[in-house]
Amino acid sequence: MRNRFSWNLRYHAPVLVCLAAILLLWLLPTGFEDAVVYQEADRCTAKVLEVDNSTIVDTGLVRSGEQRCKLELLSGAFQGQIVDGVNMLNGSLEQDKLFSPGDTAQVVVSHDGDTITNVTMSDHFRLGWEALLALCFGVFLILFAGRTGVRAIASFALTVLCLWKVLVPLYLKGWNPIWVGLAITLFLTVLIIALVYGFDRRCWAASSGSFLGILVTCVLGIAFTDLFKIHGAVMSYSESLLYSGYSHLNLTQIFMASVFIGASGAIMDLSVDITSAVYEVVEKRPDLGWKEAMRSGLNVGRAAMGTMTTTLLFAYSGGYIALLMVFMAQGTPVDHILNYKYVAAEIIHTVIGSFGLVTVAPFTALCAGLFLAGHKKAPSSETQESIGPLQPERQN
């Protein structure tokens, strides 16, 4: 009974820690809630009743000018009022949007007391469909994976809140991006892996291997960002951030941190795969030494690396298909393409991240061999559910 209680505590404790962290982060203020841009303004939704496109100027594919719309405010302090809104067009297909009667728009209502002074149309309102998509994904995940799906949703929510409530505010406040990124990545790595295994030896083995791989990615990212002479302004919208009053930020260090943060998910995935494989081998052969267990983990790692190293390539290159098409359409030589700063930045993301995947295999195999081999078997969650109460003679 004591062993069963101990096992249950180790397996379910991460869920309690995760839920407590989610609640704490949800209530935690970022310090930027009262940003100046939103003073004396009410953000709300509005239904588009009429549109006036007479002041829009078409120049080929480029549209400039403004679209005037008659709106019915659906929420906020001025709910129910009929107002005129302005949709400014900047001549950018990427950023501009056009509204039609019946659309729901997100607007910013500027006011002076009870008097509306201006209504700016921000974008189409998409939160309803986004919530539906998230709900469908959550239901599908729970139906397919059961309680493991619930844990996956919890880890997803925790990651989003950590990035938005901790990492981003600390970056804006000028904290060192690399140290902050490493600390948050380590915290998330341990807790997310613990949600899979519980706080047991498998968790410590996979977490140790993952973080060693992330450290390699971090060091190489710092070194090659400097060698490639990449400035952090290569990141989208980074210059806008500087011009918004944050010129003190070190964009290059933020870029360096983005390299290992972006690769940490794939590194964690491979580490868990190798740890699970070593655990299964040790379960079948409790007499196996750590060196043999490590060799088994390395064999699994070699097989997985064949596909995992291309995972990051697909992930990063998928967003640059249009850019590659421009290069080919213009006949740009390959050596010129590879020498462009923003292409070199993506090479750092892809290749350095792949370095982390390659190194995490031996690191995790070594850690799994040391943590798992030579110990008595501990039942997994699936085994515990199928065999019922833990027998007193089975110990971890």
C-alpha positions, 0 to 999 in steps of 0.5 A: 500500500505504501509503494502504491501511494508513493507511485501515485504521488510521483505520477500525479504530482506533476499535474498538480504542479502544472495546474498550480503554475497555470493558475499562478501565471493566469493571475500574474500581471505582465506589467504592460496591461496599461500600455499607452497605445490603449489609453482612452480607447475601447477595444470591441467588436462591430458588425459591418452594415455598409461599406464605401470604397470610393476613396480607395485608389487601385494601382495594379495590385496595390490598394491605398486610401481608406475604406469607410464603413458604417458599423454597429458596435456589438460590445464595449461601453458604446454597445448598440450605437451606429458609428462610422469606422475607417479602415486605412489601407497602406498599400501592403497586401500582407497587412491590408484587409477589406471588409464587406457588409455582414462581416464582424470586425475588431475595432478600437473606439477612441473617445473623450468621456462619453463622446466617440472621437474616432473608430479604427478598424483593426482586423476581421474578428476571428476569435470565435473560429479560433476558439472552435478550432482549439475546442475541436483539437482538445476534444479530439486529443482527449478522445484519442489519448484519454488522460494523456491528452488532458495532460498534453493540453495542460502542458500546452496551456502552461507553455503559452502562459510561460512565454506570454506572461514571463518570457516576453515581459522579461525580454521587454524589461531588458533581462538577459534573453539567453539566461531567461530563455534557458531558465524557462526552457529548463522549467518547461522541459522538466514539467512537460516530461514529468507530465508524461512519466511522473517524477521518476527516474525516466523524467530525470533521464529525459530532462537531463538529456534534453537540457544537455542538447539544448545547451549545445544548441545554445552555445553553437547558436551564440557562436555562429550568430557572431561568426555569420554576423547576424543582427537580431533585426533580421527577425520580423517586426523587430525594428518596429519594437525598437521604434516603439520605445524599446531601443535598449533591447539587445535584438541579437541576443533575443535572436540567439535565444530563439534558436535554442527555444525553437529547437527545444520541442523537437529535442524534448520529443527525441529525448522522450522516445529514447528514454522510453525505449531504454526503459522498456529494454531495462524492464525486460532485462533488469540485469542489463548494465548501464553500458548495454542500456546506453547502446540500446538508446543510441541505436534508437537514436540513430534510427530516429535522427534520420527523420528528426533532422529534417523536421526542423527543415520542414518547420522553418522552410515552410514559411519561406516558400514565397521567398524561394519562389521569388529567388527562382523567378528572378534567377538568383544564383544559389551562392547568392541566396545562401549568402543573404542575411535572412537566409543565413539566419534560417540556416542557423535555426535549422542546422544548429537545431539539428545539431541539438537533435544529433547530440541529444541522442547520445546524451539521453542514452547515457543519462537513461543508462545511468538512471534506469539500468541496475534498478528494479522495475517500476510499473508505467502508468499503462501497466498500473491501470491494467494490473490494478493495485501495485503489489507490495513486492514491486518497488521502484 
